[in-house]
Structure formats: C-alpha cells, structure tokens
C-alpha cells in the first residue's frame, strides 16, 4: 500500500513539474527557459519512477492474489 501511494505521489509530482515547465517557457526570457529545463530534467525521472512503482505494485498484488487463490484451492 505504501509503495502504491508513493508511486502515485511521485507520478503526480512529475506531472506537475512538467506542466509547470510548459507554462513558464518563454522564448525571450533565458532564465525562465533554464528553470523550465531544470523542471523537465527533474520531472521526467520523478514521474517515471512513480509510474514504475505503481505498475510494480499492481503486478506484485496480482501475483500475490493468484498464488493465494492457488494455495487455498488445493
């Protein structure tokens, strides 16, 4: 449960970082583009890690339920 919640929070943070980077991009302001680049560089790995944790937890729970169904059916 903790891994799923952590994955969901990280996925949300990554999305917010990428959305903020898209909003602050400005062709005439170099400092805004540097900040947007930093948010993008941090947001993509954070979101990817969150997605990986969420998927890993779902696969783990699926396998765990399948194993418990097999052992109780025997």
C-alpha positions in Angstrom: 0.0 0.0 0.0 2.8 2.4 0.9 4.6 1.7 -2.5 1.4 2.4 -4.4 0.8 5.6 -2.6 4.4 6.7 -3.0 4.2 5.9 -6.7 1.0 7.9 -7.1 2.5 10.9 -5.4 5.7 10.7 -7.4 3.7 10.4 -10.6 1.6 13.4 -9.7 4.7 15.4 -8.8 6.4 14.6 -12.1 3.3 15.6 -14.0 3.0 18.9 -12.1 6.7 19.7 -12.7 6.3 19.1 -16.5 3.1 21.1 -16.6 4.9 24.0 -14.7 7.8 23.7 -17.1 5.5 24.0 -20.1 3.8 27.1 -18.5 7.0 29.0 -17.7 8.7 28.6 -21.1 9.3 32.0 -22.7 11.2 32.5 -25.9 12.5 35.9 -24.8 13.5 35.1 -21.2 16.6 32.9 -20.8 16.2 32.4 -17.1 12.7 31.1 -17.5 13.9 28.6 -20.0 16.7 27.5 -17.7 14.2 26.9 -14.9 11.8 25.1 -17.3 14.7 22.9 -18.4 15.5 22.1 -14.8 11.9 21.2 -14.0 11.9 19.0 -17.1 15.1 17.2 -16.1 13.8 16.5 -12.7 10.1 15.9 -13.6 10.6 13.2 -16.1 12.6 10.8 -13.9 10.3 11.5 -10.9 7.2 10.7 -13.0 8.9 7.7 -14.5 9.8 6.4 -11.0 6.3 6.9 -9.8 4.8 5.1 -12.8 7.3 2.2 -12.3 6.4 1.9 -8.6 2.7 1.9 -9.3 3.0 -0.7 -12.0 5.3 -2.8 -9.9 2.9 -2.8 -7.0 0.0 -3.8 -9.3 1.9 -6.7 -10.7 3.0 -7.8 -7.3 -0.5 -7.7 -5.9 -1.8 -9.6 -8.9 0.8 -12.4 -8.5 0.2 -12.5 -4.7 -3.6 -12.9 -5.2 -3.1 -15.6 -7.8 -0.8 -17.5 -5.5 -3.2 -17.3 -2.6 -6.0 -18.5 -4.8 -3.9 -21.5 -5.9 -3.0 -22.5 -2.4 -6.5 -22.2 -1.0 -8.0 -24.2 -3.9 -5.7 -27.1 -3.3 
